[in-house]
Amino acid sequence: MTALTFAGVLQAADAIATELPPTPSWSYPALNATVGCDIVVKHENVQPTGAFKVRGGVSFISGLSEQERSRGLVTASTGNHAQSVAYAARLVGAQATVVMPESAPQEKVLATQLLGATVVTFGGTMGESCDHAREFAASTGMRFVSPGDEPAIVHGHATIYLELLQRHPDLEAIYVPVGSGSGAAGACVVRDAIAPGCRIIGVQSQLAPAAYNSWRSGQVESAECHTRFSGVATSRGSALPLSVMHPRLDDFVLVSDEQITDAMRLLAGTAHTLAEGAAAASLAGLLRDEHRPQRCAVVCTGGNADASELADLAASRHLAAAL
Ligand SMILES: *Cc1c(COP(=O)(O)O)cnc(C)c1O
């Protein structure tokens, strides 16, 4: 049993509709020609916080009572969920505190603060930051917001796939970057309801395979986390997304950080799209997939590239090296 349902996704879609219009999904001839199949890019990089997670935050806050909002929110994040919770809290005038690991990019720390949240830097990994946030909530009475295990957040993230599959019902596959797995789990819920023939394929950095290991074993697993891409830098699986991913995710591809950088360059060069590393993982997964479909989507989950990601983009490796 899981708390994740298609009805929950429809409810989240209603909750975010007035705040977040649907994002575009286009194809780019140069990208298609380079890769050799038809690719729809779903543009979450154009969200007001620069990443899809704002869907989860807005969905979540809409379901909280006035009393819960007044207690304030505390969560943990490497940066995009942080901005999402800060953005959503600001919408309703609630306080937000975010625990961020030491490795979180300064750009994301600053953006979170500018949205009005308090940032606490704690922990070498997301797992440690998360434990600290939970203790902070227990000692202050604030509402702990689990980055991976809140149904309203996963339902909010799933609205990407509602928009995508309603607009492009003929997709054979969708490639989804995975950190906690909330996006991939949401994709499976929507696919099962409206496009059962479409395969959902998770993609993660091989330098941070906690969700992949969890998907394989069916248990929440921890793993070393050394990827330089903050959006997928998780060190522990999440139980709620896993409850859907383990039985329902069609495949899961691991890619190297170099392959992710190559995919970032390919998106910049052929789709005039600035993807942060985590967001380019989906295209990197397609490029590594042995069963490449004729027509598929890659989700560009965010555009919040940090200084080192931008510097990597400018390195002179030829685009064709990605293939
Ligand atoms: C959080 C994030 C991911 C991973 O999403 P999960 O739902 O945690 O699996 C991928 N890309 C970006 C840009 C993110 O911020």
The ligand as an SDF file (V2000), in Angstrom:
LIG
                    3D

 15 15  0  0  0  0  0  0  0  0999 V2000
   15.6320   17.3520   -6.3970 C   0  0  0  0  0  0  0  0  0  0  0  0
   16.0990   17.3620   -7.7950 C   0  0  0  0  0  0  0  0  0  0  0  0
   16.1810   16.1760   -8.5300 C   0  0  0  0  0  0  0  0  0  0  0  0
   15.8540   14.8480   -7.9350 C   0  0  0  0  0  0  0  0  0  0  0  0
   14.4940   14.7490   -7.6330 O   0  0  0  0  0  0  0  0  0  0  0  0
   13.9110   13.7550   -6.5450 P   0  0  0  0  0  0  0  0  0  0  0  0
   12.4760   13.9990   -6.5700 O   0  0  0  0  0  0  0  0  0  0  0  0
   14.5670   14.0990   -5.2340 O   0  0  0  0  0  0  0  0  0  0  0  0
   14.2980   12.3750   -6.9600 O   0  0  0  0  0  0  0  0  0  0  0  0
   16.5740   16.2670   -9.8480 C   0  0  0  0  0  0  0  0  0  0  0  0
   16.8730   17.4380  -10.4160 N   0  0  0  0  0  0  0  0  0  0  0  0
   16.8140   18.6020   -9.7440 C   0  0  0  0  0  0  0  0  0  0  0  0
   17.1660   19.8530  -10.4470 C   0  0  0  0  0  0  0  0  0  0  0  0
   16.4230   18.6010   -8.4060 C   0  0  0  0  0  0  0  0  0  0  0  0
   16.3550   19.7510   -7.7360 O   0  0  0  0  0  0  0  0  0  0  0  0
  1  2  1  0
  2  3  1  0
  2 14  2  0
  3  4  1  0
  3 10  2  0
  4  5  1  0
  5  6  1  0
  6  7  2  0
  6  8  1  0
  6  9  1  0
 10 11  1  0
 11 12  2  0
 12 13  1  0
 12 14  1  0
 14 15  1  0
M  END
$$$$
